[in-house]
C-alpha cells in the first residue's frame, strides 16, 4: 500500500501538521471545511509513566474530519505504555499512528519524551519498534534533526528506519533551535539520500514557491504544513492549483466560511473572553499573511473587546481591506 500517493496531476501527498495549541480540534475542523489536504495528524497524545491509556485514547476520534483521514500521534518513552496506547487507538479506529520524536517543550523533554529521544538512537529505535510491533496498521515517525546539535542525525534517521516505521516526517531544526532559525532543508535532502522508506518534509513552507522549492531541493516524497496553513488556510489548494494549472481564486466568502467553522467548533463551555482569545490567536497568524494586514496586527492583538461578536465587527473590516494575494 502506497501511503504517500500523488494525485492525478502529480501533486505530492499533502498533510496538515499536528500543532500543539493553535492546531486544536477547532482549527482542524475549520481546515477540513476548506480542504485541499490529503490527511491531518492530531496534536500529540502524551503517554506519561502513570498513564491510563484507555482514558487518553478516548479523546481521539478517527472520523473527526471525515472523509479526510486523521492520524493519531503519541508521545512517550515507556515501551509497554506506548504499545498499549497504540493498541487502544486501533480500537478507536485509528488507521495510522505517528510516534512523536520532535516536541521541544522543556516539560516534555524533561520527562524523557518528544525530542529527548534524539539523544540516544537506541532509545528512539526501541520506542518506535515497540509501537510497530504492537499493531498491524501503519506506524510512522516525526522527528527533528537533533537535540542540542545534529551530531547524531544520521544515526537517528537510520534507527527510525530500522524500527519498521513506514515513513518519516522530518522537521529540520534541533530541540534547542525551537522554531527560531530557518529550517535546514539540506538535512531533509541528506535524510532522503540515507533512507529507503519515504520521507515527508516539514518546516518553513509558507507559500506555493516554498513548497516547490522544498520538493526541488530535497527530493522529499510529500509535504507537511503547519504554521503556513494557519497564516494561509488555502495554501493546500494553491499548491494543487500549481499542478493542475487551474488557478485557485482567493474569495472573501471562503475566508468567512473558515472563520465561521472555527467559531462553531469552539467548545460551548468556553467563556466569551476565551472565545475572543482563541480568535486573536488564529487571526494573529492570518494577519501575517501580507504587509497590509501586518500594519494592523498589533492593534487586533491588543484589542480590549471581550465579546466575540463585538470583536469580529471590529476585525472583519480590517481583514477584508487587506485580504487577497
Buried (B, 14 or more C-beta within 10 A) or exposed (E): EEBBEBEEEEBBBBBBBBBEEBBBBBBBBBBBBBBBBBBBBBBBBBBBEEBEBEEBBEEBBBEBBEEBBBBBBBBBBBBEBBBBBBBBBBEBEBBBBBBBBBBBBEEBBEBBBBBBBBBBBEBBBBBBBBBBEBBEBBBBBBBBBBBEEBEBBBBBBBBBBEBBBBBBBBBBBBBBBEEEEEBBBEBBBBBBEEBEBBBBBBBBBBBBEBBBBBBEEBBBBBBBBBBBBBBBBBBBBBBBBBBBEEEBEBEEEBBBBBBEBBBEBBEEEBEBEEBBBBBBBBBBBBBBBBEEBEEBBEEBEEBEBEEBEBBBEBBBEBBEEBBEE
